[in-house]
Amino acid sequence: QVQLVESGGGLVQAGGSLRLSCAASGIIVRLLAMDWYRQAPGKQRELVAVIASTGTTNYADSVKGRFTISRDNAKNTVYLEMNSLNPEDTAIYYCHTGWRDTWGQGTQVTVSS
């Protein structure tokens, strides 16, 4: 059974930082492309960052230079380091892999102005 469990969300002031974690079971993250998506209230879910099996990363324009996606192969965990947060980053953040289109349960990030 494939499972993705996110953690690390919370309330932070504008300009602050958070690190989200996505602990995977049933898959090996280094063999797959892993993604972070987010969904803000009243908006569509959007792709934030991707890390390919090769380690290549890609980011949405809105987070380039502020967010970093990475993985720890030993812990089978993917991370999203978020810096210089602003209120527009407020959303539920989801971990995802294309393997059986698996989603985590999401973690809330709220940035206050």
VOZADREN-903828 format. One line per field, with one value per residue: residue number from 1; residue in three letters; chain; x, y, z of N, C-alpha, C, O in turn. Coordinates in Angstrom, 3 decimals, m for minus. Layout:
// VOZADREN-903828
pos = [NUM ...]
code = [ala ...]
unit = [A ...]
nx = [X ...]
ny = [Y ...]
nz = [Z ...]
cax = [X ...]
cay = [Y ...]
caz = [Z ...]
cx = [X ...]
cy = [Y ...]
cz = [Z ...]
ox = [X ...]
oy = [Y ...]
oz = [Z ...]
//
This chain:
// VOZADREN-903828
pos = [1 2 3 4 5 6 7 8 9 10 11 12 13 14 15 16 17 18 19 20 21 22 23 24 25 26 27 28 29 30 31 32 33 34 35 36 37 38 39 40 41 42 43 44 45 46 47 48 49 50 51 52 53 54 55 56 57 58 59 60 61 62 63 64 65 66 67 68 69 70 71 72 73 74 75 76 77 78 79 80 81 82 83 84 85 86 87 88 89 90 91 92 93 94 95 96 97 98 99 100 101 102 103 104 105 106 107 108 109 110 111 112 113]
code = [gln val gln leu val glu ser gly gly gly leu val gln ala gly gly ser leu arg leu ser cys ala ala ser gly ile ile val arg leu leu ala met asp trp tyr arg gln ala pro gly lys gln arg glu leu val ala val ile ala ser thr gly thr thr asn tyr ala asp ser val lys gly arg phe thr ile ser arg asp asn ala lys asn thr val tyr leu glu met asn ser leu asn pro glu asp thr ala ile tyr tyr cys his thr gly trp arg asp thr trp gly gln gly thr gln val thr val ser ser]
unit = [A A A A A A A A A A A A A A A A A A A A A A A A A A A A A A A A A A A A A A A A A A A A A A A A A A A A A A A A A A A A A A A A A A A A A A A A A A A A A A A A A A A A A A A A A A A A A A A A A A A A A A A A A A A A A A A A A]
nx = [0.846 0.618 1.589 1.517 2.590 2.185 3.780 4.569 3.375 1.811 1.251 2.669 4.479 4.553 7.406 8.653 9.728 9.160 9.414 8.265 7.476 7.343 6.644 7.184 5.724 5.691 6.618 9.621 11.170 13.321 13.260 11.216 9.354 8.540 6.158 5.110 2.071 m0.293 m3.274 m5.225 m7.843 m10.818 m9.473 m7.880 m6.082 m2.569 0.573 3.554 6.279 8.675 10.560 12.597 13.383 15.999 16.951 16.699 15.133 12.142 10.207 7.260 6.722 5.972 7.183 9.847 13.214 12.531 11.441 12.514 12.797 13.569 15.082 15.485 17.050 17.672 15.823 13.578 11.990 10.509 11.081 9.947 11.291 10.485 10.897 10.914 8.142 4.860 1.546 0.136 1.007 m0.470 m2.188 m3.418 m1.038 0.044 1.542 2.580 2.687 3.144 2.895 0.411 m1.104 m0.941 m1.838 m1.053 m2.525 m2.508 m1.273 m1.776 m0.779 m0.416 0.023 0.536 m0.056]
ny = [m1.190 2.138 5.104 8.509 10.866 13.992 16.621 19.416 21.819 24.990 28.065 31.086 34.149 36.717 36.692 34.735 31.266 27.831 24.268 21.643 18.193 15.019 11.922 8.802 5.616 2.282 2.898 3.847 6.748 7.816 6.673 7.693 10.439 13.100 15.293 18.553 20.051 22.751 24.133 26.877 28.623 28.639 28.436 26.686 23.597 23.760 23.078 23.132 22.373 20.062 17.085 15.110 11.614 11.653 13.694 16.208 19.362 21.346 24.365 26.267 29.495 31.357 30.634 30.305 30.614 30.992 28.675 25.323 22.084 18.858 15.642 12.949 10.129 8.027 8.315 8.086 10.266 13.307 16.792 20.180 23.143 26.298 29.647 33.204 33.639 34.663 36.134 35.178 32.642 31.085 28.124 24.734 22.275 19.646 16.483 14.457 11.698 10.321 7.609 5.420 7.647 8.966 10.683 12.707 13.556 16.234 19.377 22.208 25.470 28.635 32.012 34.933 38.461]
nz = [0.000 m0.940 0.634 1.536 3.805 5.006 6.856 9.034 8.430 9.342 11.195 10.228 10.228 7.700 5.614 6.991 7.496 6.625 6.824 5.004 5.254 3.630 4.213 2.848 2.177 0.949 m1.525 m3.307 m2.989 m4.397 m6.822 m8.248 m9.710 m7.627 m6.228 m5.071 m4.445 m4.151 m2.720 m2.582 m0.799 m2.679 m5.050 m7.820 m7.528 m7.627 m9.185 m7.424 m7.010 m8.313 m8.063 m9.917 m10.602 m11.302 m9.837 m10.773 m10.527 m10.600 m10.597 m9.819 m11.211 m9.330 m6.969 m7.357 m6.404 m3.787 m2.661 m2.036 m3.190 m2.039 m1.306 1.004 0.703 2.422 4.450 3.005 2.310 1.242 0.950 1.368 1.430 2.497 2.085 2.813 2.995 2.007 2.338 0.112 m0.212 1.413 1.885 1.429 1.425 m0.604 m0.941 m3.670 m5.951 m9.205 m9.339 m9.313 m8.979 m6.404 m3.471 m0.623 2.596 3.006 4.303 6.262 5.496 6.731 6.231 7.840 7.566]
cax = [0.000 1.384 1.077 2.304 2.137 2.812 3.850 5.390 2.617 1.513 1.042 3.933 4.363 5.152 8.853 9.148 10.072 8.658 9.845 7.287 8.006 6.446 7.191 6.562 5.813 5.170 7.353 10.975 11.032 14.422 13.002 10.028 9.163 7.708 5.676 4.324 1.003 m1.004 m4.605 m5.692 m9.307 m11.454 m8.595 m7.543 m4.820 m1.489 1.861 4.520 7.658 8.855 11.899 12.598 14.223 17.384 17.299 16.362 14.013 11.448 9.364 6.345 7.351 5.608 7.968 11.262 14.108 12.077 11.161 13.455 12.362 14.701 14.690 16.453 16.820 17.760 14.575 12.478 11.182 10.674 10.916 9.753 11.765 9.808 11.441 10.305 6.719 3.940 0.167 m0.331 1.429 m1.426 m2.860 m3.131 0.044 m0.100 2.589 1.973 3.489 2.354 2.689 m0.978 m1.677 m1.102 m1.816 m1.100 m3.736 m2.344 m0.908 m2.167 0.197 m1.064 0.994 m0.136 0.624]
cay = [0.000 3.365 6.137 9.729 11.566 15.306 17.285 20.625 23.035 25.786 29.498 31.806 35.541 37.040 36.749 33.575 30.037 26.541 23.114 20.570 16.856 14.021 10.598 7.845 4.179 1.520 3.309 4.346 8.095 8.178 6.049 8.298 11.885 13.467 16.662 19.280 20.896 23.508 24.619 27.982 28.690 29.170 28.343 25.333 23.039 24.111 22.426 24.048 21.932 18.664 16.527 13.897 10.529 12.055 14.775 17.486 20.038 22.416 25.137 27.273 30.817 32.112 30.224 30.185 31.421 31.007 27.308 24.293 20.702 17.952 14.341 12.191 8.747 7.135 8.435 7.940 11.456 14.472 18.025 21.455 24.254 27.501 30.863 34.474 33.374 35.795 35.659 34.464 31.238 30.379 27.043 23.374 21.725 18.212 15.682 13.642 10.985 9.774 6.182 5.218 8.974 8.925 11.977 12.753 14.137 17.683 20.079 23.606 26.541 29.940 33.084 36.161 39.685]
caz = [0.000 m1.048 1.520 1.684 4.996 5.117 8.158 9.037 8.190 10.522 11.052 10.234 9.785 6.406 5.682 7.722 6.790 7.085 6.055 4.937 5.036 3.057 4.475 1.936 2.419 m0.175 m2.724 m3.065 m3.564 m5.300 m8.111 m8.828 m9.611 m6.481 m6.421 m4.082 m4.965 m3.122 m3.077 m1.748 m0.783 m3.874 m6.224 m8.258 m7.053 m8.549 m8.984 m6.813 m7.220 m8.712 m8.092 m10.730 m10.087 m11.562 m8.927 m11.398 m9.874 m11.298 m9.689 m10.335 m11.237 m8.135 m5.799 m7.725 m5.590 m2.386 m2.236 m2.476 m3.006 m1.892 m0.754 1.800 0.272 3.574 5.203 2.053 2.604 0.380 1.713 0.686 2.244 2.030 2.682 2.387 2.791 1.982 2.519 m1.079 m0.090 2.271 1.139 1.861 0.607 m0.785 m1.562 m4.722 m6.924 m10.300 m9.105 m8.919 m8.695 m4.951 m2.779 0.824 3.148 2.986 5.521 6.120 5.701 6.819 6.373 8.272 7.115]
cx = [0.887 0.753 2.057 1.736 2.911 2.818 4.646 4.650 2.366 1.266 2.381 3.680 5.013 6.655 9.478 9.379 9.379 9.304 8.788 8.004 6.922 7.116 6.439 6.743 5.181 5.789 8.757 11.089 12.136 14.214 11.867 10.136 8.194 7.380 5.113 3.315 0.467 m2.361 m5.033 m7.217 m9.863 m10.618 m8.346 m6.223 m3.749 m0.206 2.861 5.952 7.678 10.326 11.828 13.477 15.707 17.883 17.052 15.119 13.420 10.459 8.377 7.034 7.125 6.460 9.457 12.116 13.731 11.882 12.224 12.879 13.597 14.190 15.845 16.191 16.839 16.468 13.353 11.467 11.537 10.352 10.582 10.140 11.182 10.326 10.726 8.824 5.905 2.514 m0.382 0.103 0.493 m2.229 m2.701 m2.108 m0.040 1.159 1.916 3.044 2.587 2.118 1.312 m1.634 m1.964 m0.925 m1.727 m2.362 m3.690 m1.956 m1.147 m0.990 m0.557 m0.012 0.241 0.665 0.997]
cy = [1.249 4.429 7.291 10.501 12.870 15.784 18.572 21.912 23.794 27.229 30.210 33.232 35.722 37.251 35.552 32.373 28.844 25.446 22.023 19.246 15.958 12.663 9.567 6.418 3.463 1.873 3.716 5.689 8.403 7.590 6.729 9.820 12.149 14.952 17.238 20.146 21.731 23.956 25.669 28.020 29.324 29.089 26.886 24.888 23.331 23.388 23.459 23.652 20.449 18.291 15.204 12.829 10.850 13.106 16.153 18.062 21.111 23.075 26.007 28.631 31.581 31.763 30.109 31.142 31.471 29.601 26.367 22.926 19.814 16.619 13.771 10.725 7.771 7.144 8.238 9.080 12.571 15.718 19.189 22.550 25.529 28.703 32.093 34.311 34.653 35.272 34.901 33.003 30.431 29.378 25.745 22.811 20.202 17.619 14.727 12.886 10.421 8.291 5.988 6.527 9.107 10.318 11.773 13.453 15.669 18.239 21.576 24.529 27.868 30.996 34.373 37.387 40.580]
cz = [0.000 m0.148 1.583 2.867 5.130 6.560 8.004 8.761 9.482 10.170 11.173 9.762 8.419 6.561 6.360 6.837 7.430 6.244 6.160 4.666 4.459 3.221 3.632 2.430 1.237 m1.516 m2.309 m3.765 m4.569 m6.701 m8.879 m8.849 m8.467 m6.596 m5.126 m4.849 m3.801 m3.657 m2.076 m1.791 m2.049 m5.139 m6.595 m7.646 m8.087 m8.170 m8.489 m7.158 m7.530 m8.540 m8.845 m10.090 m10.287 m10.571 m9.503 m10.740 m10.781 m10.348 m10.457 m10.259 m9.934 m6.917 m6.098 m6.886 m4.120 m1.825 m2.790 m2.166 m2.936 m1.368 0.040 1.494 1.447 4.391 4.307 2.215 1.630 1.206 0.795 1.673 1.664 2.805 2.133 2.092 2.811 2.060 1.311 m1.086 0.806 1.462 1.906 0.886 0.607 m1.426 m2.553 m5.490 m7.998 m10.165 m8.488 m8.488 m7.201 m4.344 m1.275 1.279 3.182 4.341 5.297 6.403 5.674 7.092 6.704 7.856 8.287]
ox = [1.785 m0.462 3.269 0.534 4.124 1.973 5.308 5.233 2.666 1.092 3.139 2.761 5.909 7.116 10.694 9.250 9.057 9.690 8.462 9.001 5.739 8.026 5.213 7.766 4.255 5.516 9.046 11.102 11.916 14.907 11.592 10.914 7.155 8.215 4.702 3.673 0.737 m2.561 m5.186 m7.819 m9.439 m11.009 m8.568 m5.370 m3.980 0.062 2.994 6.752 6.824 11.219 11.093 14.223 16.561 19.082 17.180 14.172 14.110 9.943 8.631 7.831 7.979 6.465 10.249 11.775 14.514 12.131 12.763 12.516 14.553 13.015 17.014 15.216 16.092 16.066 12.222 10.256 12.693 9.461 10.895 9.412 11.358 10.207 10.026 8.321 6.217 2.290 m1.274 m0.392 0.656 m2.872 m1.963 m2.295 m0.174 1.746 0.812 4.164 1.429 1.222 1.067 m2.600 m3.105 0.022 m2.251 m3.173 m4.719 m2.263 m0.763 m0.298 m1.250 0.749 m0.591 1.895 1.575]
oy = [1.391 4.629 7.092 10.759 12.869 15.400 18.795 22.993 23.310 27.581 29.965 33.479 34.970 37.895 35.369 32.433 28.853 25.673 21.547 19.196 16.116 12.304 9.473 6.063 3.974 1.222 3.904 5.757 9.175 7.964 6.378 10.409 11.498 15.759 16.511 20.873 21.451 24.130 25.396 27.499 30.409 29.612 25.977 25.704 23.174 23.125 24.535 24.500 19.685 19.086 14.295 13.107 10.377 13.372 17.157 17.338 21.699 22.446 26.421 28.885 32.351 32.506 29.843 32.310 31.938 29.364 26.588 22.637 20.003 16.481 14.065 10.149 6.793 6.124 8.223 8.863 12.753 15.697 19.177 22.841 25.816 28.766 32.025 34.783 35.599 34.077 34.067 32.214 29.218 29.735 25.661 22.867 19.561 18.202 14.244 13.369 10.086 7.753 6.328 6.522 9.334 11.034 10.803 13.890 16.320 17.661 22.129 24.390 28.179 30.899 34.835 37.358 41.649]
oz = [0.830 m0.165 1.673 2.923 5.339 7.368 6.990 8.847 10.573 9.003 12.111 8.981 8.038 7.504 6.311 5.614 8.618 5.098 7.247 3.946 4.760 2.475 3.696 3.016 0.606 m2.524 m1.127 m4.994 m5.502 m7.647 m10.026 m8.099 m8.357 m7.006 m4.221 m5.776 m2.633 m4.859 m0.885 m2.730 m2.449 m6.183 m5.795 m7.296 m9.286 m6.998 m9.072 m7.555 m7.079 m8.836 m8.460 m9.151 m9.536 m10.480 m8.801 m10.434 m11.614 m9.425 m11.587 m9.356 m9.494 m5.936 m5.194 m6.695 m3.293 m0.643 m3.875 m1.025 m3.688 m1.030 m0.213 1.976 1.453 4.950 4.792 2.250 1.250 2.055 m0.395 2.622 0.479 4.028 1.122 1.073 3.534 1.865 1.465 m1.890 0.937 0.475 2.887 m0.330 1.649 m2.338 m2.302 m5.659 m7.752 m10.816 m7.330 m7.725 m6.798 m4.670 m0.728 0.463 3.365 5.383 4.267 7.412 4.705 8.054 5.923 7.800 8.088]
//
